Amino acid sequence: MIEEITAQALDTEKFIRDRVTEITDAVGDGIAINALSGGVDSSTVTMLGHRALGSRLRTVFIENGLMREGEPEGVVALFRQLGIAVEAVDARAEFFAALRGIADPEEKREAITQTFYRKVFGRLVKESGARFLLQGTILTDVDETVAGIKRQHNVFEQLGIDPQEAFGYHILEPLIQLRKDGVRKLGKALGLPAEVFDRIPFPGPALSARVIGAVTPERIETVRKATAVVERLLKSTGAFQFMAILHEDRVTGMRDGKRDFGQQIEVRCWESVDARVATPTRLPFTVLEQLAQEIIRDVSGVVSVTYNIAPKPPSTMEAV
Ligand code: XMP
């Protein structure tokens, strides 16, 4: 049982001191490695890890082909400004190969997990001589995985999997007692800029969590373009999270006077404190209309745009 530290109860200075000591004690004079996606959790862990280990923490950005527009370059540039060198690793071919032909949500998550932890990280760990992977697992990830709702890509020990045995390295999870609101508070205390600690959450499986059915480079590109529109139009709402989802079913539409059996994008926008429960934002109809117009204009092949109005539960926030 992991003891929760709520955002209100979190004493950031003490938390940082305690975790820095733990990380330093565990790694000794060895090397650790961590994957930065640019999300709130991995960015916070990167700051914490560098506070503890300095240059003995090697930070990599795994380019899995599933990230949002401009994200790989943006994350590397931002952390360079914060004085942290991030190495980009191109693993696009490996991820798309692993996802080929998989439509089932849990199988998709498993394919990402295996590619990330066994193949890509296995190789990086071997090359670098690191024995520790530092990662930003939070309590909500553990809860949902243990409850069998979603296999979060980054949860192992609570499922009885020993990472040392399975992948050949130890995993350190300094944020595991926190939820998203606590991580934001900690990220701020560690010197992350607001554009990072206030960033909307983005899942580990990235855009593949937003493609229902088969994940291909083309379908990822479709959801990537729709995501850019949704993020641009909804960032001023202050909502907890917003996203575009590409559906598998096609529907009959019309374009230039002809039948067009086209694709469907679902928009979701969530009000939530900690992602455990959530309700759809009451967006004005004019905003919904603008979303439809701009998605249809910018994303070729889309003839239908819908807005999800079901709360979590029974919905979950991501579609996969
Ligand atoms: P769900 O879809 O489970 O999402 O209601 C709750 C929150 O968790 C994020 N999420 C993930 N984050 N790995 C992550 O790091 C995952 O596999 C994953 N799945 C969902 C989601 O974006 C939301 O904020």
Boltz pocket constraint, residues with backbone or C-beta under 6 A from the ligand:
constraints:
  - pocket:
      binder: B
      contacts: [[A, 141], [A, 144], [A, 150], [A, 151], [A, 152], [A, 153], [A, 154], [A, 201], [A, 202], [A, 203], [A, 204], [A, 205], [A, 209], [A, 241], [A, 275], [A, 312], [A, 315], [A, 316], [A, 317], [A, 318], [A, 319]]
      max_distance: 6.0
